[in-house]
Amino acid sequence: AHVGNLVPEILHYDAELYLIVMERLSPHIIMRQGTIRATVYPDFAGHITDYLARSLFFTSDIAMKAGDKKALV
């Protein structure tokens, strides 16, 4: 919820089977492979900082009350 469309949507989760079904991200590129091919990702810095800021701040003690945060775990 905090990072919007920066992560795949979880379609199903089964704790007993250790199973996660996510949306298909096709065609997607594994960044490691692109980096080996010297692909330039001009928006990477902005995307990764946005993702980290949203995922780390909005779930931190600064942004959430202790009870609300505990309820998420």
PDB file with one MODEL, atoms N, CA, C and O in Angstrom:
MODEL        1
ATOM      1  N   ALA A   1       0.818  -1.196   0.000  1.00  0.00           N
ATOM      2  CA  ALA A   1       0.000   0.000   0.000  1.00  0.00           C
ATOM      3  C   ALA A   1       0.857   1.253   0.000  1.00  0.00           C
ATOM      4  O   ALA A   1       0.515   2.245  -0.644  1.00  0.00           O
ATOM      5  N   HIS A   2       1.952   1.212   0.709  1.00  0.00           N
ATOM      6  CA  HIS A   2       2.785   2.409   0.822  1.00  0.00           C
ATOM      7  C   HIS A   2       3.610   2.679  -0.421  1.00  0.00           C
ATOM      8  O   HIS A   2       3.935   3.831  -0.706  1.00  0.00           O
ATOM      9  N   VAL A   3       3.951   1.650  -1.158  1.00  0.00           N
ATOM     10  CA  VAL A   3       4.838   1.833  -2.305  1.00  0.00           C
ATOM     11  C   VAL A   3       4.114   1.764  -3.647  1.00  0.00           C
ATOM     12  O   VAL A   3       4.755   1.793  -4.698  1.00  0.00           O
ATOM     13  N   GLY A   4       2.816   1.674  -3.622  1.00  0.00           N
ATOM     14  CA  GLY A   4       2.027   1.720  -4.849  1.00  0.00           C
ATOM     15  C   GLY A   4       2.411   0.673  -5.875  1.00  0.00           C
ATOM     16  O   GLY A   4       2.470  -0.519  -5.575  1.00  0.00           O
ATOM     17  N   ASN A   5       2.670   1.131  -7.085  1.00  0.00           N
ATOM     18  CA  ASN A   5       2.945   0.194  -8.182  1.00  0.00           C
ATOM     19  C   ASN A   5       4.426  -0.161  -8.308  1.00  0.00           C
ATOM     20  O   ASN A   5       4.853  -0.639  -9.359  1.00  0.00           O
ATOM     21  N   LEU A   6       5.211   0.061  -7.263  1.00  0.00           N
ATOM     22  CA  LEU A   6       6.644  -0.245  -7.318  1.00  0.00           C
ATOM     23  C   LEU A   6       6.956  -1.697  -6.972  1.00  0.00           C
ATOM     24  O   LEU A   6       8.105  -2.122  -7.091  1.00  0.00           O
ATOM     25  N   VAL A   7       5.971  -2.453  -6.553  1.00  0.00           N
ATOM     26  CA  VAL A   7       6.155  -3.879  -6.255  1.00  0.00           C
ATOM     27  C   VAL A   7       5.006  -4.656  -6.898  1.00  0.00           C
ATOM     28  O   VAL A   7       3.934  -4.091  -7.116  1.00  0.00           O
ATOM     29  N   PRO A   8       5.206  -5.926  -7.203  1.00  0.00           N
ATOM     30  CA  PRO A   8       4.126  -6.719  -7.795  1.00  0.00           C
ATOM     31  C   PRO A   8       2.965  -6.911  -6.816  1.00  0.00           C
ATOM     32  O   PRO A   8       3.164  -6.968  -5.603  1.00  0.00           O
ATOM     33  N   GLU A   9       1.777  -7.007  -7.354  1.00  0.00           N
ATOM     34  CA  GLU A   9       0.595  -7.251  -6.523  1.00  0.00           C
ATOM     35  C   GLU A   9       0.593  -8.712  -6.069  1.00  0.00           C
ATOM     36  O   GLU A   9       0.816  -9.620  -6.870  1.00  0.00           O
ATOM     37  N   ILE A  10       0.341  -8.926  -4.780  1.00  0.00           N
ATOM     38  CA  ILE A  10       0.224 -10.284  -4.240  1.00  0.00           C
ATOM     39  C   ILE A  10      -1.201 -10.761  -4.515  1.00  0.00           C
ATOM     40  O   ILE A  10      -2.166 -10.145  -4.064  1.00  0.00           O
ATOM     41  N   LEU A  11      -1.324 -11.842  -5.243  1.00  0.00           N
ATOM     42  CA  LEU A  11      -2.640 -12.368  -5.602  1.00  0.00           C
ATOM     43  C   LEU A  11      -3.127 -13.428  -4.623  1.00  0.00           C
ATOM     44  O   LEU A  11      -4.328 -13.566  -4.393  1.00  0.00           O
ATOM     45  N   HIS A  12      -2.182 -14.179  -4.043  1.00  0.00           N
ATOM     46  CA  HIS A  12      -2.562 -15.224  -3.096  1.00  0.00           C
ATOM     47  C   HIS A  12      -1.371 -15.555  -2.218  1.00  0.00           C
ATOM     48  O   HIS A  12      -0.226 -15.535  -2.670  1.00  0.00           O
ATOM     49  N   TYR A  13      -1.654 -15.864  -0.946  1.00  0.00           N
ATOM     50  CA  TYR A  13      -0.608 -16.285  -0.016  1.00  0.00           C
ATOM     51  C   TYR A  13      -1.131 -17.453   0.800  1.00  0.00           C
ATOM     52  O   TYR A  13      -2.241 -17.396   1.329  1.00  0.00           O
ATOM     53  N   ASP A  14      -0.336 -18.517   0.905  1.00  0.00           N
ATOM     54  CA  ASP A  14      -0.691 -19.685   1.701  1.00  0.00           C
ATOM     55  C   ASP A  14       0.462 -19.980   2.648  1.00  0.00           C
ATOM     56  O   ASP A  14       1.517 -20.451   2.222  1.00  0.00           O
ATOM     57  N   ALA A  15       0.259 -19.702   3.939  1.00  0.00           N
ATOM     58  CA  ALA A  15       1.319 -19.870   4.938  1.00  0.00           C
ATOM     59  C   ALA A  15       1.708 -21.331   5.122  1.00  0.00           C
ATOM     60  O   ALA A  15       2.881 -21.636   5.339  1.00  0.00           O
ATOM     61  N   GLU A  16       0.744 -22.229   5.039  1.00  0.00           N
ATOM     62  CA  GLU A  16       1.050 -23.653   5.241  1.00  0.00           C
ATOM     63  C   GLU A  16       1.914 -24.223   4.118  1.00  0.00           C
ATOM     64  O   GLU A  16       2.785 -25.058   4.362  1.00  0.00           O
ATOM     65  N   LEU A  17       1.676 -23.778   2.908  1.00  0.00           N
ATOM     66  CA  LEU A  17       2.436 -24.274   1.758  1.00  0.00           C
ATOM     67  C   LEU A  17       3.638 -23.389   1.429  1.00  0.00           C
ATOM     68  O   LEU A  17       4.403 -23.688   0.512  1.00  0.00           O
ATOM     69  N   TYR A  18       3.800 -22.299   2.179  1.00  0.00           N
ATOM     70  CA  TYR A  18       4.865 -21.330   1.883  1.00  0.00           C
ATOM     71  C   TYR A  18       4.768 -20.875   0.425  1.00  0.00           C
ATOM     72  O   TYR A  18       5.756 -20.881  -0.308  1.00  0.00           O
ATOM     73  N   LEU A  19       3.571 -20.485   0.027  1.00  0.00           N
ATOM     74  CA  LEU A  19       3.287 -20.169  -1.367  1.00  0.00           C
ATOM     75  C   LEU A  19       2.864 -18.716  -1.512  1.00  0.00           C
ATOM     76  O   LEU A  19       2.009 -18.231  -0.770  1.00  0.00           O
ATOM     77  N   ILE A  20       3.460 -18.035  -2.459  1.00  0.00           N
ATOM     78  CA  ILE A  20       3.059 -16.674  -2.802  1.00  0.00           C
ATOM     79  C   ILE A  20       2.800 -16.648  -4.304  1.00  0.00           C
ATOM     80  O   ILE A  20       3.639 -17.084  -5.092  1.00  0.00           O
ATOM     81  N   VAL A  21       1.636 -16.136  -4.699  1.00  0.00           N
ATOM     82  CA  VAL A  21       1.315 -15.951  -6.109  1.00  0.00           C
ATOM     83  C   VAL A  21       1.266 -14.449  -6.351  1.00  0.00           C
ATOM     84  O   VAL A  21       0.501 -13.727  -5.711  1.00  0.00           O
ATOM     85  N   MET A  22       2.103 -13.986  -7.296  1.00  0.00           N
ATOM     86  CA  MET A  22       2.173 -12.562  -7.608  1.00  0.00           C
ATOM     87  C   MET A  22       1.768 -12.320  -9.050  1.00  0.00           C
ATOM     88  O   MET A  22       1.743 -13.238  -9.870  1.00  0.00           O
ATOM     89  N   GLU A  23       1.450 -11.055  -9.346  1.00  0.00           N
ATOM     90  CA  GLU A  23       1.134 -10.702 -10.722  1.00  0.00           C
ATOM     91  C   GLU A  23       2.356 -10.925 -11.609  1.00  0.00           C
ATOM     92  O   GLU A  23       3.499 -10.818 -11.166  1.00  0.00           O
ATOM     93  N   ARG A  24       2.085 -11.231 -12.842  1.00  0.00           N
ATOM     94  CA  ARG A  24       3.172 -11.467 -13.802  1.00  0.00           C
ATOM     95  C   ARG A  24       3.714 -10.123 -14.275  1.00  0.00           C
ATOM     96  O   ARG A  24       2.952  -9.239 -14.667  1.00  0.00           O
ATOM     97  N   LEU A  25       5.006  -9.982 -14.237  1.00  0.00           N
ATOM     98  CA  LEU A  25       5.653  -8.745 -14.662  1.00  0.00           C
ATOM     99  C   LEU A  25       6.368  -8.986 -15.988  1.00  0.00           C
ATOM    100  O   LEU A  25       7.597  -8.954 -16.063  1.00  0.00           O
ATOM    101  N   SER A  26       5.600  -9.220 -17.000  1.00  0.00           N
ATOM    102  CA  SER A  26       6.185  -9.553 -18.290  1.00  0.00           C
ATOM    103  C   SER A  26       5.917  -8.428 -19.283  1.00  0.00           C
ATOM    104  O   SER A  26       4.806  -7.899 -19.309  1.00  0.00           O
ATOM    105  N   PRO A  27       6.859  -8.061 -20.069  1.00  0.00           N
ATOM    106  CA  PRO A  27       8.249  -8.501 -20.003  1.00  0.00           C
ATOM    107  C   PRO A  27       9.016  -7.631 -19.009  1.00  0.00           C
ATOM    108  O   PRO A  27       9.042  -6.408 -19.143  1.00  0.00           O
ATOM    109  N   HIS A  28       9.620  -8.242 -18.044  1.00  0.00           N
ATOM    110  CA  HIS A  28      10.443  -7.467 -17.118  1.00  0.00           C
ATOM    111  C   HIS A  28      11.900  -7.867 -17.285  1.00  0.00           C
ATOM    112  O   HIS A  28      12.220  -8.937 -17.802  1.00  0.00           O
ATOM    113  N   ILE A  29      12.766  -6.980 -16.835  1.00  0.00           N
ATOM    114  CA  ILE A  29      14.204  -7.199 -16.983  1.00  0.00           C
ATOM    115  C   ILE A  29      14.804  -7.397 -15.605  1.00  0.00           C
ATOM    116  O   ILE A  29      14.544  -6.611 -14.695  1.00  0.00           O
ATOM    117  N   ILE A  30      15.598  -8.433 -15.444  1.00  0.00           N
ATOM    118  CA  ILE A  30      16.347  -8.598 -14.207  1.00  0.00           C
ATOM    119  C   ILE A  30      17.503  -7.612 -14.281  1.00  0.00           C
ATOM    120  O   ILE A  30      18.335  -7.689 -15.185  1.00  0.00           O
ATOM    121  N   MET A  31      17.554  -6.692 -13.337  1.00  0.00           N
ATOM    122  CA  MET A  31      18.514  -5.602 -13.423  1.00  0.00           C
ATOM    123  C   MET A  31      19.960  -6.091 -13.492  1.00  0.00           C
ATOM    124  O   MET A  31      20.795  -5.471 -14.150  1.00  0.00           O
ATOM    125  N   ARG A  32      20.250  -7.178 -12.828  1.00  0.00           N
ATOM    126  CA  ARG A  32      21.621  -7.713 -12.866  1.00  0.00           C
ATOM    127  C   ARG A  32      22.036  -8.029 -14.301  1.00  0.00           C
ATOM    128  O   ARG A  32      23.155  -7.725 -14.716  1.00  0.00           O
ATOM    129  N   GLN A  33      21.121  -8.644 -15.055  1.00  0.00           N
ATOM    130  CA  GLN A  33      21.434  -8.983 -16.449  1.00  0.00           C
ATOM    131  C   GLN A  33      21.631  -7.729 -17.294  1.00  0.00           C
ATOM    132  O   GLN A  33      22.538  -7.667 -18.124  1.00  0.00           O
ATOM    133  N   GLY A  34      20.786  -6.742 -17.080  1.00  0.00           N
ATOM    134  CA  GLY A  34      20.929  -5.486 -17.813  1.00  0.00           C
ATOM    135  C   GLY A  34      22.213  -4.761 -17.464  1.00  0.00           C
ATOM    136  O   GLY A  34      22.853  -4.172 -18.335  1.00  0.00           O
ATOM    137  N   THR A  35      22.591  -4.798 -16.202  1.00  0.00           N
ATOM    138  CA  THR A  35      23.825  -4.144 -15.772  1.00  0.00           C
ATOM    139  C   THR A  35      25.041  -4.818 -16.404  1.00  0.00           C
ATOM    140  O   THR A  35      25.984  -4.138 -16.807  1.00  0.00           O
ATOM    141  N   ILE A  36      25.027  -6.132 -16.493  1.00  0.00           N
ATOM    142  CA  ILE A  36      26.125  -6.854 -17.146  1.00  0.00           C
ATOM    143  C   ILE A  36      26.236  -6.435 -18.612  1.00  0.00           C
ATOM    144  O   ILE A  36      27.339  -6.358 -19.155  1.00  0.00           O
ATOM    145  N   ARG A  37      25.103  -6.165 -19.249  1.00  0.00           N
ATOM    146  CA  ARG A  37      25.098  -5.723 -20.651  1.00  0.00           C
ATOM    147  C   ARG A  37      25.330  -4.218 -20.784  1.00  0.00           C
ATOM    148  O   ARG A  37      25.244  -3.666 -21.881  1.00  0.00           O
ATOM    149  N   ALA A  38      25.626  -3.555 -19.658  1.00  0.00           N
ATOM    150  CA  ALA A  38      25.892  -2.107 -19.624  1.00  0.00           C
ATOM    151  C   ALA A  38      24.657  -1.279 -19.974  1.00  0.00           C
ATOM    152  O   ALA A  38      24.775  -0.186 -20.529  1.00  0.00           O
ATOM    153  N   THR A  39      23.476  -1.799 -19.652  1.00  0.00           N
ATOM    154  CA  THR A  39      22.246  -1.045 -19.844  1.00  0.00           C
ATOM    155  C   THR A  39      22.205   0.096 -18.836  1.00  0.00           C
ATOM    156  O   THR A  39      22.519  -0.091 -17.661  1.00  0.00           O
ATOM    157  N   VAL A  40      21.816   1.279 -19.302  1.00  0.00           N
ATOM    158  CA  VAL A  40      21.706   2.443 -18.424  1.00  0.00           C
ATOM    159  C   VAL A  40      20.253   2.569 -17.982  1.00  0.00           C
ATOM    160  O   VAL A  40      19.337   2.511 -18.803  1.00  0.00           O
ATOM    161  N   TYR A  41      20.053   2.738 -16.695  1.00  0.00           N
ATOM    162  CA  TYR A  41      18.716   2.920 -16.127  1.00  0.00           C
ATOM    163  C   TYR A  41      18.625   4.345 -15.593  1.00  0.00           C
ATOM    164  O   TYR A  41      18.937   4.583 -14.426  1.00  0.00           O
ATOM    165  N   PRO A  42      18.200   5.303 -16.430  1.00  0.00           N
ATOM    166  CA  PRO A  42      18.226   6.707 -16.025  1.00  0.00           C
ATOM    167  C   PRO A  42      17.284   7.043 -14.867  1.00  0.00           C
ATOM    168  O   PRO A  42      17.518   8.020 -14.157  1.00  0.00           O
ATOM    169  N   ASP A  43      16.235   6.261 -14.665  1.00  0.00           N
ATOM    170  CA  ASP A  43      15.272   6.551 -13.597  1.00  0.00           C
ATOM    171  C   ASP A  43      15.506   5.724 -12.345  1.00  0.00           C
ATOM    172  O   ASP A  43      14.741   5.831 -11.387  1.00  0.00           O
ATOM    173  N   PHE A  44      16.551   4.898 -12.332  1.00  0.00           N
ATOM    174  CA  PHE A  44      16.769   3.993 -11.208  1.00  0.00           C
ATOM    175  C   PHE A  44      16.927   4.727  -9.881  1.00  0.00           C
ATOM    176  O   PHE A  44      16.301   4.343  -8.893  1.00  0.00           O
ATOM    177  N   ALA A  45      17.740   5.760  -9.836  1.00  0.00           N
ATOM    178  CA  ALA A  45      17.981   6.474  -8.572  1.00  0.00           C
ATOM    179  C   ALA A  45      16.674   7.012  -7.998  1.00  0.00           C
ATOM    180  O   ALA A  45      16.422   6.886  -6.799  1.00  0.00           O
ATOM    181  N   GLY A  46      15.852   7.604  -8.841  1.00  0.00           N
ATOM    182  CA  GLY A  46      14.568   8.123  -8.378  1.00  0.00           C
ATOM    183  C   GLY A  46      13.627   7.026  -7.925  1.00  0.00           C
ATOM    184  O   GLY A  46      12.950   7.166  -6.907  1.00  0.00           O
ATOM    185  N   HIS A  47      13.578   5.933  -8.674  1.00  0.00           N
ATOM    186  CA  HIS A  47      12.690   4.821  -8.322  1.00  0.00           C
ATOM    187  C   HIS A  47      13.107   4.149  -7.015  1.00  0.00           C
ATOM    188  O   HIS A  47      12.262   3.871  -6.164  1.00  0.00           O
ATOM    189  N   ILE A  48      14.407   3.885  -6.850  1.00  0.00           N
ATOM    190  CA  ILE A  48      14.844   3.172  -5.648  1.00  0.00           C
ATOM    191  C   ILE A  48      14.721   4.058  -4.413  1.00  0.00           C
ATOM    192  O   ILE A  48      14.370   3.569  -3.339  1.00  0.00           O
ATOM    193  N   THR A  49      15.004   5.360  -4.547  1.00  0.00           N
ATOM    194  CA  THR A  49      14.867   6.238  -3.376  1.00  0.00           C
ATOM    195  C   THR A  49      13.402   6.417  -3.005  1.00  0.00           C
ATOM    196  O   THR A  49      13.070   6.486  -1.822  1.00  0.00           O
ATOM    197  N   ASP A  50      12.524   6.493  -3.994  1.00  0.00           N
ATOM    198  CA  ASP A  50      11.087   6.593  -3.710  1.00  0.00           C
ATOM    199  C   ASP A  50      10.600   5.336  -2.998  1.00  0.00           C
ATOM    200  O   ASP A  50       9.870   5.420  -2.010  1.00  0.00           O
ATOM    201  N   TYR A  51      11.004   4.174  -3.501  1.00  0.00           N
ATOM    202  CA  TYR A  51      10.620   2.906  -2.879  1.00  0.00           C
ATOM    203  C   TYR A  51      11.121   2.826  -1.436  1.00  0.00           C
ATOM    204  O   TYR A  51      10.351   2.505  -0.530  1.00  0.00           O
ATOM    205  N   LEU A  52      12.397   3.115  -1.220  1.00  0.00           N
ATOM    206  CA  LEU A  52      12.964   3.031   0.129  1.00  0.00           C
ATOM    207  C   LEU A  52      12.309   4.029   1.075  1.00  0.00           C
ATOM    208  O   LEU A  52      11.982   3.688   2.211  1.00  0.00           O
ATOM    209  N   ALA A  53      12.119   5.254   0.613  1.00  0.00           N
ATOM    210  CA  ALA A  53      11.504   6.268   1.468  1.00  0.00           C
ATOM    211  C   ALA A  53      10.090   5.861   1.876  1.00  0.00           C
ATOM    212  O   ALA A  53       9.731   5.943   3.050  1.00  0.00           O
ATOM    213  N   ARG A  54       9.294   5.424   0.910  1.00  0.00           N
ATOM    214  CA  ARG A  54       7.909   5.042   1.208  1.00  0.00           C
ATOM    215  C   ARG A  54       7.836   3.799   2.093  1.00  0.00           C
ATOM    216  O   ARG A  54       7.056   3.760   3.045  1.00  0.00           O
ATOM    217  N   SER A  55       8.639   2.794   1.785  1.00  0.00           N
ATOM    218  CA  SER A  55       8.546   1.545   2.546  1.00  0.00           C
ATOM    219  C   SER A  55       9.156   1.676   3.933  1.00  0.00           C
ATOM    220  O   SER A  55       8.659   1.062   4.877  1.00  0.00           O
ATOM    221  N   LEU A  56      10.209   2.452   4.082  1.00  0.00           N
ATOM    222  CA  LEU A  56      10.864   2.566   5.385  1.00  0.00           C
ATOM    223  C   LEU A  56      10.220   3.626   6.268  1.00  0.00           C
ATOM    224  O   LEU A  56      10.019   3.384   7.458  1.00  0.00           O
ATOM    225  N   PHE A  57       9.888   4.802   5.715  1.00  0.00           N
ATOM    226  CA  PHE A  57       9.324   5.856   6.555  1.00  0.00           C
ATOM    227  C   PHE A  57       7.914   5.525   7.031  1.00  0.00           C
ATOM    228  O   PHE A  57       7.632   5.591   8.227  1.00  0.00           O
ATOM    229  N   PHE A  58       7.035   5.174   6.114  1.00  0.00           N
ATOM    230  CA  PHE A  58       5.624   5.005   6.474  1.00  0.00           C
ATOM    231  C   PHE A  58       5.360   3.814   7.388  1.00  0.00           C
ATOM    232  O   PHE A  58       4.259   3.681   7.922  1.00  0.00           O
ATOM    233  N   THR A  59       6.346   2.955   7.575  1.00  0.00           N
ATOM    234  CA  THR A  59       6.203   1.848   8.522  1.00  0.00           C
ATOM    235  C   THR A  59       7.133   2.021   9.727  1.00  0.00           C
ATOM    236  O   THR A  59       7.387   1.069  10.464  1.00  0.00           O
ATOM    237  N   SER A  60       7.633   3.235   9.918  1.00  0.00           N
ATOM    238  CA  SER A  60       8.562   3.503  11.023  1.00  0.00           C
ATOM    239  C   SER A  60       7.818   4.002  12.260  1.00  0.00           C
ATOM    240  O   SER A  60       6.629   4.314  12.206  1.00  0.00           O
ATOM    241  N   ASP A  61       8.543   4.068  13.373  1.00  0.00           N
ATOM    242  CA  ASP A  61       7.975   4.596  14.615  1.00  0.00           C
ATOM    243  C   ASP A  61       7.652   6.077  14.498  1.00  0.00           C
ATOM    244  O   ASP A  61       6.802   6.581  15.232  1.00  0.00           O
ATOM    245  N   ILE A  62       8.307   6.776  13.601  1.00  0.00           N
ATOM    246  CA  ILE A  62       8.050   8.207  13.411  1.00  0.00           C
ATOM    247  C   ILE A  62       6.687   8.416  12.767  1.00  0.00           C
ATOM    248  O   ILE A  62       5.957   9.332  13.147  1.00  0.00           O
ATOM    249  N   ALA A  63       6.340   7.589  11.809  1.00  0.00           N
ATOM    250  CA  ALA A  63       5.109   7.775  11.045  1.00  0.00           C
ATOM    251  C   ALA A  63       3.901   7.065  11.637  1.00  0.00           C
ATOM    252  O   ALA A  63       2.766   7.462  11.373  1.00  0.00           O
ATOM    253  N   MET A  64       4.122   6.020  12.435  1.00  0.00           N
ATOM    254  CA  MET A  64       3.006   5.229  12.949  1.00  0.00           C
ATOM    255  C   MET A  64       3.007   5.180  14.468  1.00  0.00           C
ATOM    256  O   MET A  64       4.059   5.200  15.109  1.00  0.00           O
ATOM    257  N   LYS A  65       1.820   5.115  15.023  1.00  0.00           N
ATOM    258  CA  LYS A  65       1.697   4.881  16.462  1.00  0.00           C
ATOM    259  C   LYS A  65       2.086   3.430  16.745  1.00  0.00           C
ATOM    260  O   LYS A  65       1.887   2.552  15.906  1.00  0.00           O
ATOM    261  N   ALA A  66       2.634   3.191  17.920  1.00  0.00           N
ATOM    262  CA  ALA A  66       3.129   1.857  18.282  1.00  0.00           C
ATOM    263  C   ALA A  66       2.047   0.787  18.137  1.00  0.00           C
ATOM    264  O   ALA A  66       2.315  -0.294  17.614  1.00  0.00           O
ATOM    265  N   GLY A  67       0.836   1.075  18.592  1.00  0.00           N
ATOM    266  CA  GLY A  67      -0.255   0.099  18.510  1.00  0.00           C
ATOM    267  C   GLY A  67      -0.633  -0.227  17.077  1.00  0.00           C
ATOM    268  O   GLY A  67      -0.897  -1.383  16.745  1.00  0.00           O
ATOM    269  N   ASP A  68      -0.659   0.802  16.222  1.00  0.00           N
ATOM    270  CA  ASP A  68      -0.984   0.582  14.811  1.00  0.00           C
ATOM    271  C   ASP A  68       0.089  -0.270  14.135  1.00  0.00           C
ATOM    272  O   ASP A  68      -0.211  -1.162  13.342  1.00  0.00           O
ATOM    273  N   LYS A  69       1.339   0.024  14.468  1.00  0.00           N
ATOM    274  CA  LYS A  69       2.447  -0.731  13.877  1.00  0.00           C
ATOM    275  C   LYS A  69       2.416  -2.189  14.337  1.00  0.00           C
ATOM    276  O   LYS A  69       2.634  -3.103  13.541  1.00  0.00           O
ATOM    277  N   LYS A  70       2.143  -2.396  15.617  1.00  0.00           N
ATOM    278  CA  LYS A  70       2.097  -3.753  16.164  1.00  0.00           C
ATOM    279  C   LYS A  70       0.962  -4.561  15.531  1.00  0.00           C
ATOM    280  O   LYS A  70       1.091  -5.770  15.339  1.00  0.00           O
ATOM    281  N   ALA A  71      -0.135  -3.901  15.213  1.00  0.00           N
ATOM    282  CA  ALA A  71      -1.282  -4.584  14.607  1.00  0.00           C
ATOM    283  C   ALA A  71      -0.953  -5.125  13.212  1.00  0.00           C
ATOM    284  O   ALA A  71      -1.596  -6.064  12.743  1.00  0.00           O
ATOM    285  N   LEU A  72       0.037  -4.541  12.555  1.00  0.00           N
ATOM    286  CA  LEU A  72       0.422  -4.997  11.220  1.00  0.00           C
ATOM    287  C   LEU A  72       1.238  -6.277  11.245  1.00  0.00           C
ATOM    288  O   LEU A  72       1.307  -6.989  10.244  1.00  0.00           O
ATOM    289  N   VAL A  73       1.857  -6.575  12.381  1.00  0.00           N
ATOM    290  CA  VAL A  73       2.764  -7.726  12.459  1.00  0.00           C
ATOM    291  C   VAL A  73       2.007  -9.000  12.754  1.00  0.00           C
ATOM    292  O   VAL A  73       2.611 -10.068  12.854  1.00  0.00           O
TER     293      VAL A  73
ENDMDL
END
